[in-house]
Amino acid sequence: MRRWWVVTAVLVLTIGAQSTRIASQPAWSLGEAAKPYRGITLRMIGEALNPLASLDKQKALFEKETGIKVTIEQRAFDQVLEKTTADFAGKTGIYDLFLNPHVQLATLVTNRWVRPIDEFLRDHKLNDPQFNLERDVISKGWLHSTLGYKGQLYGVPFSAHTIYLNWRWDVFEHPEEIKAFRAKYGYDLPSPPVTMSQLRDTAEFFTRKKGQKLAGATLAHDIYGITLSGKRHVSTLWNWYNFLYAFNGTVVDAPTGDDYGKVVVNSDAAMASLELYKELITKFAPPGSLTYTWDEQLAALQTGLAMSALLWADASYAISVDPTQSKVIGKMAYSGTPIQRRKISNLHQWGMFIPASSKHPAAAWLFLQWTQRPEIQAKLMSTGSISLSERSYQVSDVYKIDYAPTHYFILAGRPLVVQGRPALRKRGSAWGLPPEYLSAKDPVTGKTTAEPFKLERFPEYIRMQDILQRYLSDILAGRYSPREGLNQAANEIRKAIPKLK
């Protein structure tokens, strides 16, 4: 009995001592974790758009809390690729952090230019116990499809945006325009256009000459029903992709964007989608549209030159929020890509990554982790970024943004709920998810959710992208018909990437 009492007493004392030690351990804090790295400077590079400008404004909070300085270099997209490729290939260690589109992840991993985040998650000194990407994101599928490769995560979300429809609700819902549209086309003016045929009709209808009337006012200059990209540039390719997949086409017939398969970019669906794209850009878009990229599309919307567009969501802030850039605040509403044979969304993500050549990877991880705090995500979203964080959309500064409910639906596949109600748009308002788009069904699945389409991202994808950009430009300029150009593009892609059939 005495022996049992002694053993019990020892166990109690031991457990008590361990509990005291655990209780006495200080809670993890960013400031403490950053102490070894105080005074260093992290260098980051990314595309010069509102989301990165927003982060540049917020970084002072991180610098104050950690003593680590962050320099953010904002460049044109092509320059970012050139500079990061040179840095990573040369192992010069110029950059500690970089932004990259998810389609390039396979190339980064294959070349061993990027660090997986698992190594940081395992380090209790660096990893905030409250940090949990799987728990905090709106869509795990979106997270792993864009920032994961072969089962491993390599980055954290930065701007989880898609290309979607921007349309001038104030013009579309003007009584005179409603009456005139009905008389010409025999059906009610859709606001928004939910199908590709409606998009074509509204683009034609709202293309007007100087001196004609628009929404009751006499025009001082020509205006156009739509703006699209037409330059030999990635913007034209990605804009067309939305038409291609809406027509149930694809570039490579393969299970995922990482896989090789049969080149089918010259299918009947692809040709039909390109015929429509060409008609829209050559007949109903501003003069010079064959030199347009996303930047010119954005300007055409901001100035009121065009009445609709398919454009990236990270441009929406400069249209609907920033009065220094836009003349149409409160007049632009947002919907999904119009439906043809599929109801689709453009799966895309700019992620934040740590290069393998970084000189300060631990400090860089602390910064990436900090950017995922709910309050930081909400601040970034309310000043230009597109968050993948679930909790950020419950902050009023976020959910009150005109485009937030539509973008949430595209990411989540369900309506955003605000104060117990779905955030649906009402006629006469720019804010909210259009119920017409919400209720529209995918002709293939019968579901109301938009199906994210895959984008090729195998290591050689850049060769395919260059070929398609060249032929799209030539087709839109009239040097080839869609059939001739896409047939030649398909043959050239097969030769350039032998693993494709």
C-alpha positions as CSV (number, residue, x, y, z in Angstrom):
1,M,0.0,0.0,0.0
2,R,2.8,2.4,0.9
3,R,4.6,1.7,-2.4
4,W,1.3,2.5,-4.3
5,W,1.0,5.8,-2.3
6,V,4.6,6.7,-3.2
7,V,4.2,6.0,-6.9
8,T,1.0,7.9,-7.0
9,A,2.6,10.9,-5.2
10,V,5.5,10.9,-7.6
11,L,3.2,10.8,-10.6
12,V,1.1,13.6,-9.3
13,L,4.2,15.7,-8.6
14,T,5.6,14.9,-12.1
15,I,2.4,15.7,-13.9
16,G,2.0,18.9,-11.8
17,A,5.5,20.0,-12.7
18,Q,5.0,19.3,-16.4
19,S,1.7,21.2,-16.3
20,T,3.4,24.1,-14.6
21,R,6.1,24.2,-17.2
22,I,3.5,24.0,-20.1
23,A,1.5,26.7,-18.4
24,S,4.6,28.9,-18.0
25,Q,5.5,28.6,-21.6
26,P,4.6,31.9,-23.3
27,A,2.0,31.9,-26.0
28,W,3.3,32.1,-29.6
29,S,3.6,35.6,-30.9
30,L,4.7,37.1,-34.2
31,G,6.9,39.6,-32.4
32,E,8.8,36.9,-30.5
33,A,9.1,34.7,-33.5
34,A,10.5,37.6,-35.5
35,K,13.2,38.6,-33.0
36,P,16.1,36.7,-34.7
37,Y,15.2,38.5,-38.0
38,R,14.8,42.1,-36.8
39,G,16.5,44.6,-39.0
40,I,16.6,42.5,-42.2
41,T,14.8,43.5,-45.4
42,L,12.6,41.2,-47.4
43,R,12.2,41.9,-51.1
44,M,9.0,40.9,-52.9
45,I,7.9,41.3,-56.5
46,G,4.6,41.0,-58.2
47,E,2.3,42.4,-60.9
48,A,1.4,46.1,-60.5
49,L,-2.3,46.0,-59.8
50,N,-4.6,47.1,-57.0
51,P,-4.2,43.9,-54.9
52,L,-0.4,44.4,-54.6
53,A,-0.7,48.1,-54.1
54,S,-3.1,47.3,-51.3
55,L,-0.6,45.0,-49.7
56,D,2.1,47.6,-50.0
57,K,-0.1,49.9,-47.9
58,Q,-0.8,47.3,-45.2
59,K,2.8,46.0,-44.8
60,A,3.6,48.8,-42.3
61,L,1.6,46.9,-39.7
62,F,3.8,43.9,-40.2
63,E,7.0,46.0,-40.1
64,K,5.9,47.6,-36.8
65,E,5.1,44.3,-35.1
66,T,8.2,42.5,-36.3
67,G,11.0,45.0,-37.0
68,I,11.4,43.3,-40.4
69,K,11.3,45.7,-43.4
70,V,9.4,44.6,-46.6
71,T,10.1,46.2,-50.0
72,I,7.5,45.4,-52.6
73,E,8.5,45.8,-56.3
74,Q,5.5,46.3,-58.5
75,R,6.1,45.6,-62.2
76,A,4.2,44.7,-65.4
77,F,3.3,41.0,-65.6
78,D,5.9,40.2,-68.3
79,Q,8.6,41.9,-66.3
80,V,7.8,39.9,-63.2
81,L,8.2,36.7,-65.1
82,E,11.5,37.9,-66.7
83,K,13.0,39.1,-63.4
84,T,12.0,36.1,-61.3
85,T,13.1,33.6,-63.9
86,A,16.5,35.3,-64.1
87,D,16.8,35.4,-60.3
88,F,15.8,31.8,-59.7
89,A,17.8,30.3,-62.6
90,G,20.9,32.2,-61.5
91,K,20.3,31.5,-57.8
92,T,21.1,35.1,-57.1
93,G,18.7,35.4,-54.2
94,I,17.4,38.9,-55.0
95,Y,13.8,38.1,-54.0
96,D,12.6,36.5,-50.8
97,L,8.9,36.5,-51.9
98,F,7.1,36.6,-55.2
99,L,3.6,36.5,-56.6
100,N,2.9,34.1,-59.4
101,P,-0.2,32.8,-61.3
102,H,-1.0,29.2,-60.5
103,V,-0.5,28.0,-64.0
104,Q,3.3,28.4,-63.5
105,L,3.5,26.3,-60.4
106,A,4.5,23.1,-62.2
107,T,7.4,24.9,-63.9
108,L,8.5,26.3,-60.5
109,V,8.4,22.9,-58.8
110,T,10.0,21.0,-61.7
111,N,12.9,23.5,-61.7
112,R,13.1,23.4,-57.9
113,W,12.7,27.2,-57.8
114,V,10.1,27.2,-55.0
115,R,9.9,26.0,-51.4
116,P,7.0,23.8,-50.2
117,I,5.3,25.4,-47.1
118,D,5.3,22.1,-45.2
119,E,8.8,22.8,-43.9
120,F,7.6,25.9,-42.3
121,L,4.4,24.4,-40.9
122,R,6.5,21.8,-39.0
123,D,8.6,24.5,-37.3
124,H,6.8,25.4,-34.0
125,K,9.0,28.5,-33.6
126,L,7.8,29.9,-36.9
127,N,4.2,28.5,-37.2
128,D,1.4,30.4,-35.6
129,P,-0.9,27.8,-33.9
130,Q,-3.9,29.8,-35.1
131,F,-2.8,29.5,-38.7
132,N,-4.9,27.0,-40.6
133,L,-5.3,27.4,-44.4
134,E,-7.6,24.4,-44.8
135,R,-10.0,25.8,-42.2
136,D,-10.0,29.4,-43.2
137,V,-10.4,29.3,-47.0
138,I,-13.8,29.5,-48.8
139,S,-12.9,26.5,-51.0
140,K,-10.4,23.7,-50.3
141,G,-10.7,22.6,-53.9
142,W,-9.7,26.1,-55.1
143,L,-6.8,26.2,-52.7
144,H,-5.3,22.8,-53.7
145,S,-6.1,23.2,-57.4
146,T,-4.2,26.5,-57.6
147,L,-1.5,26.3,-54.9
148,G,-0.8,22.6,-54.7
149,Y,1.1,20.3,-56.9
150,K,1.1,16.5,-56.6
151,G,-0.3,16.6,-53.1
152,Q,1.9,19.3,-51.7
153,L,1.1,23.0,-51.0
154,Y,3.7,25.6,-52.2
155,G,2.1,28.9,-51.4
156,V,-0.6,30.9,-49.7
157,P,-3.5,32.7,-51.4
158,F,-3.0,36.2,-52.5
159,S,-5.8,37.1,-55.0
160,A,-8.2,34.3,-55.9
161,H,-9.9,36.0,-58.8
162,T,-11.7,35.0,-61.9
163,I,-12.8,36.6,-65.2
164,Y,-16.4,37.5,-65.0
165,L,-19.0,39.8,-66.6
166,N,-19.0,43.5,-65.9
167,W,-22.2,45.3,-67.1
168,R,-23.7,48.8,-66.8
169,W,-26.9,48.1,-65.0
170,D,-27.9,51.8,-65.1
171,V,-28.0,51.7,-68.9
172,F,-29.4,48.2,-69.2
173,E,-32.3,49.1,-66.9
174,H,-33.2,52.5,-68.4
175,P,-36.9,52.5,-69.4
176,E,-36.2,53.8,-72.9
177,E,-33.6,51.1,-73.5
178,I,-35.8,48.4,-72.3
179,K,-38.6,49.4,-74.7
180,A,-36.2,49.8,-77.7
181,F,-34.6,46.4,-77.0
182,R,-37.9,44.6,-76.8
183,A,-39.0,46.2,-80.1
184,K,-35.8,45.1,-81.9
185,Y,-35.0,41.7,-80.5
186,G,-38.4,40.4,-79.4
187,Y,-37.5,39.6,-75.8
188,D,-36.9,41.6,-72.6
189,L,-33.5,43.3,-72.2
190,P,-31.5,41.0,-69.9
191,S,-29.8,42.7,-67.0
192,P,-27.4,40.9,-66.8
193,P,-26.9,38.9,-70.0
194,V,-26.9,35.3,-68.7
195,T,-26.3,33.5,-72.0
196,M,-23.8,34.1,-74.8
197,S,-26.6,34.9,-77.3
198,Q,-27.8,37.6,-74.9
199,L,-24.3,38.9,-74.6
200,R,-24.1,39.2,-78.4
201,D,-27.4,41.0,-78.7
202,T,-26.7,43.5,-75.9
203,A,-23.2,44.2,-77.3
204,E,-24.8,45.0,-80.7
205,F,-27.7,47.0,-79.2
206,F,-25.5,49.3,-77.0
207,T,-23.0,50.1,-79.8
208,R,-24.0,53.7,-80.7
209,K,-22.7,56.6,-82.7
210,K,-22.1,60.2,-81.6
211,G,-25.4,62.1,-81.7
212,Q,-27.5,59.1,-81.0
213,K,-29.2,58.7,-77.6
214,L,-28.2,56.4,-74.7
215,A,-30.3,56.2,-71.6
216,G,-32.1,59.4,-72.5
217,A,-28.9,61.5,-73.2
218,T,-27.4,62.6,-76.5
219,L,-23.9,61.1,-77.0
220,A,-21.0,63.4,-77.4
221,H,-18.9,60.5,-78.8
222,D,-19.3,56.9,-80.0
223,I,-19.8,54.2,-77.4
224,Y,-19.6,50.4,-77.6
225,G,-21.5,47.5,-76.3
226,I,-18.5,45.5,-75.1
227,T,-14.7,45.6,-74.7
228,L,-12.4,42.6,-75.1
229,S,-8.7,42.1,-75.5
230,G,-7.3,41.5,-79.0
231,K,-3.5,42.1,-78.8
232,R,-1.0,39.3,-79.3
233,H,-0.8,38.9,-75.5
234,V,-1.9,36.5,-72.7
235,S,-4.9,38.8,-72.0
236,T,-6.5,37.8,-75.4
237,L,-5.9,34.1,-74.7
238,W,-7.4,34.1,-71.3
239,N,-10.4,36.2,-72.4
240,W,-11.1,33.7,-75.2
241,Y,-10.7,30.8,-72.8
242,N,-13.9,31.9,-71.1
243,F,-15.7,31.6,-74.4
244,L,-14.0,28.3,-75.3
245,Y,-15.0,26.6,-72.1
246,A,-18.5,28.1,-72.1
247,F,-18.9,26.4,-75.5
248,N,-17.8,23.1,-73.8
249,G,-14.4,23.2,-75.5
250,T,-10.9,22.8,-74.1
251,V,-7.3,23.0,-75.3
252,V,-6.1,19.6,-74.2
253,D,-8.3,16.6,-73.4
254,A,-6.8,15.5,-70.1
255,P,-8.1,14.9,-66.5
256,T,-6.3,17.9,-65.0
257,G,-4.2,20.8,-66.1
258,D,-1.1,18.9,-65.0
259,D,-1.7,16.0,-67.3
260,Y,-0.9,15.5,-71.0
261,G,-3.5,14.4,-73.5
262,K,-5.0,15.0,-76.9
263,V,-4.8,18.5,-78.4
264,V,-8.4,19.4,-79.2
265,V,-8.2,23.2,-79.5
266,N,-9.4,22.9,-83.1
267,S,-12.7,21.3,-82.1
268,D,-16.0,22.5,-83.5
269,A,-16.8,24.0,-80.1
270,A,-13.5,25.9,-80.1
271,M,-14.2,27.3,-83.6
272,A,-17.7,28.4,-82.7
273,S,-16.5,30.2,-79.6
274,L,-13.8,32.0,-81.6
275,E,-16.3,33.0,-84.3
276,L,-18.4,34.7,-81.6
277,Y,-15.3,36.3,-80.0
278,K,-14.2,37.7,-83.3
279,E,-17.7,39.1,-84.1
280,L,-17.9,40.8,-80.7
281,I,-14.4,42.4,-80.9
282,T,-14.5,43.5,-84.5
283,K,-18.1,44.8,-84.7
284,F,-19.1,45.9,-81.2
285,A,-15.9,46.9,-79.4
286,P,-13.9,50.2,-79.6
287,P,-11.6,50.9,-82.5
288,G,-8.1,49.7,-81.8
289,S,-9.4,46.7,-79.8
290,L,-6.9,44.4,-81.6
291,T,-4.2,46.3,-79.6
292,Y,-6.1,46.0,-76.3
293,T,-5.0,44.1,-73.2
294,W,-6.8,44.1,-69.9
295,D,-5.4,47.6,-69.2
296,E,-7.3,49.1,-72.1
297,Q,-10.4,47.1,-71.3
298,L,-10.3,48.5,-67.8
299,A,-10.0,52.1,-69.1
300,A,-12.9,51.6,-71.5
301,L,-15.1,50.7,-68.6
302,Q,-13.9,53.3,-66.3
303,T,-14.5,56.1,-68.8
304,G,-17.9,54.9,-70.0
305,L,-16.6,54.0,-73.4
306,A,-17.9,50.4,-73.2
307,M,-21.1,49.0,-71.6
308,S,-19.9,45.5,-70.8
309,A,-16.8,43.4,-70.6
310,L,-15.3,40.1,-69.4
311,L,-12.5,41.2,-67.1
312,W,-10.6,40.0,-64.1
313,A,-12.1,40.6,-60.7
314,D,-8.9,42.2,-59.4
315,A,-9.7,45.1,-61.7
316,S,-13.2,45.6,-60.2
317,Y,-11.9,47.8,-57.3
318,A,-10.6,50.4,-59.8
319,I,-14.0,50.4,-61.5
320,S,-16.4,50.3,-58.5
321,V,-14.6,51.7,-55.5
322,D,-11.7,54.1,-56.4
323,P,-13.1,57.6,-57.4
324,T,-9.7,58.7,-58.6
325,Q,-9.8,56.1,-61.4
326,S,-13.4,55.6,-62.3
327,K,-16.4,57.6,-63.6
328,V,-18.8,54.8,-63.2
329,I,-18.8,54.0,-59.5
330,G,-22.2,52.6,-58.5
331,K,-23.1,52.0,-62.2
332,M,-21.3,48.7,-62.8
333,A,-22.7,45.4,-61.6
334,Y,-21.1,41.9,-61.8
335,S,-22.3,38.5,-62.9
336,G,-20.7,35.2,-64.1
337,T,-19.5,34.4,-67.6
338,P,-22.5,34.0,-69.8
339,I,-23.6,30.4,-70.5
340,Q,-23.5,28.6,-73.8
341,R,-23.2,24.8,-73.4
342,R,-21.6,25.1,-69.9
343,K,-21.9,27.4,-66.9
344,I,-18.2,27.9,-66.1
345,S,-15.8,29.9,-64.0
346,N,-12.2,30.7,-64.6
347,L,-10.2,28.9,-61.9
348,H,-7.3,31.2,-61.2
349,Q,-5.1,32.3,-58.3
350,W,-2.2,34.6,-57.7
351,G,-0.3,32.9,-54.9
352,M,2.5,34.2,-52.7
353,F,5.6,31.9,-52.7
354,I,9.1,31.7,-51.2
355,P,11.8,31.0,-53.8
356,A,14.3,28.3,-53.0
357,S,17.0,30.9,-53.5
358,S,15.6,33.3,-50.8
359,K,18.2,34.5,-48.3
360,H,15.6,34.9,-45.6
361,P,13.1,32.1,-45.9
362,A,12.1,32.0,-42.2
363,A,11.3,35.7,-42.1
364,A,9.5,35.4,-45.5
365,W,7.3,32.8,-44.0
366,L,6.4,35.0,-41.1
367,F,5.2,37.6,-43.6
368,L,3.2,35.2,-45.6
369,Q,1.5,33.8,-42.5
370,W,0.7,37.3,-41.4
371,T,-1.0,38.1,-44.7
372,Q,-3.5,35.3,-44.0
373,R,-4.8,36.8,-40.7
374,P,-8.6,37.4,-41.1
375,E,-8.3,41.1,-40.3
376,I,-5.5,41.6,-42.8
377,Q,-7.4,39.6,-45.5
378,A,-10.4,41.8,-44.9
379,K,-8.3,45.0,-45.1
380,L,-6.7,43.8,-48.4
381,M,-10.1,42.8,-49.9
382,S,-11.6,46.2,-49.0
383,T,-8.7,48.0,-50.7
384,G,-8.3,46.0,-53.9
385,S,-7.5,42.3,-53.4
386,I,-9.8,39.3,-53.9
387,S,-9.7,37.2,-50.7
388,L,-10.1,33.4,-50.4
389,S,-10.7,33.8,-46.7
390,E,-14.2,32.8,-45.5
391,R,-14.2,35.2,-42.5
392,S,-13.1,38.2,-44.5
393,Y,-16.5,38.2,-46.3
394,Q,-18.3,38.6,-43.0
395,V,-16.7,42.0,-42.5
396,S,-19.0,44.9,-43.6
397,D,-16.2,46.7,-45.4
398,V,-15.9,43.6,-47.6
399,Y,-19.4,42.3,-48.1
400,K,-20.7,45.8,-49.0
401,I,-18.4,46.0,-52.0
402,D,-20.5,45.8,-55.1
403,Y,-18.7,42.8,-56.6
404,A,-18.1,40.8,-53.4
405,P,-21.3,38.7,-53.4
406,T,-20.9,37.6,-57.0
407,H,-17.2,36.7,-56.5
408,Y,-18.0,34.8,-53.4
409,F,-20.6,32.7,-55.3
410,I,-18.0,31.9,-58.0
411,L,-15.5,30.8,-55.4
412,A,-17.8,29.0,-53.0
413,G,-20.6,27.6,-55.3
414,R,-23.1,29.0,-52.8
415,P,-24.5,32.5,-52.2
416,L,-22.9,34.8,-49.6
417,V,-25.1,35.1,-46.6
418,V,-25.2,38.5,-44.9
419,Q,-27.1,39.0,-41.7
420,G,-29.0,35.8,-42.3
421,R,-30.0,36.6,-45.9
422,P,-28.4,35.7,-49.3
423,A,-26.7,38.7,-50.8
424,L,-28.8,38.9,-53.9
425,R,-28.9,41.8,-56.3
426,K,-32.1,43.8,-56.8
427,R,-32.9,45.8,-59.9
428,G,-31.7,49.4,-59.6
429,S,-28.6,48.4,-57.6
430,A,-25.0,47.6,-58.4
431,W,-24.5,45.4,-55.3
432,G,-25.2,41.7,-55.0
433,L,-25.3,38.4,-56.8
434,P,-27.7,38.5,-59.7
435,P,-30.5,36.0,-59.0
436,E,-30.9,35.4,-62.7
437,Y,-27.3,34.1,-62.8
438,L,-27.7,32.2,-59.5
439,S,-30.7,30.3,-60.8
440,A,-29.4,29.5,-64.3
441,K,-28.4,25.9,-64.6
442,D,-25.3,24.3,-66.3
443,P,-26.8,22.6,-69.4
444,V,-24.5,19.6,-68.8
445,T,-24.8,19.0,-65.0
446,G,-28.2,20.6,-64.3
447,K,-26.6,22.3,-61.3
448,T,-26.6,26.1,-60.6
449,T,-23.0,26.1,-59.5
450,A,-20.4,27.3,-62.1
451,E,-17.9,24.6,-63.1
452,P,-14.3,25.8,-62.7
453,F,-12.4,25.0,-65.9
454,K,-8.9,23.7,-65.8
455,L,-6.0,25.5,-67.4
456,E,-2.9,23.6,-68.6
457,R,0.0,24.1,-66.3
458,F,2.4,21.2,-67.2
459,P,6.0,22.5,-67.4
460,E,5.9,23.1,-71.2
461,Y,2.6,25.0,-71.1
462,I,4.4,28.3,-71.9
463,R,5.2,27.0,-75.4
464,M,1.5,26.2,-76.0
465,Q,0.5,29.6,-74.7
466,D,2.9,31.4,-77.1
467,I,1.6,29.5,-80.1
468,L,-2.1,30.2,-79.2
469,Q,-1.4,33.9,-78.6
470,R,0.2,34.2,-82.0
471,Y,-2.6,32.4,-83.9
472,L,-5.4,34.1,-82.0
473,S,-4.0,37.5,-82.9
474,D,-3.7,36.5,-86.6
475,I,-7.3,35.1,-86.6
476,L,-8.8,38.2,-85.1
477,A,-6.8,40.4,-87.6
478,G,-8.3,38.3,-90.5
479,R,-5.1,36.6,-91.6
480,Y,-6.7,33.2,-90.9
481,S,-10.2,32.0,-90.5
482,P,-10.9,30.4,-87.1
483,R,-10.8,26.9,-88.7
484,E,-7.5,27.5,-90.5
485,G,-5.8,29.2,-87.6
486,L,-6.9,26.7,-84.9
487,N,-5.9,23.7,-87.1
488,Q,-2.5,25.1,-87.6
489,A,-2.1,26.0,-84.0
490,A,-3.1,22.4,-83.0
491,N,-0.5,20.9,-85.3
492,E,2.2,23.3,-84.0
493,I,1.4,22.6,-80.4
494,R,1.8,18.8,-81.0
495,K,5.2,19.4,-82.6
496,A,6.4,21.7,-79.8
497,I,5.3,19.4,-77.0
498,P,5.7,15.8,-78.1
499,K,4.0,14.4,-75.0
500,L,0.8,15.8,-76.3
501,K,-1.2,13.7,-78.9
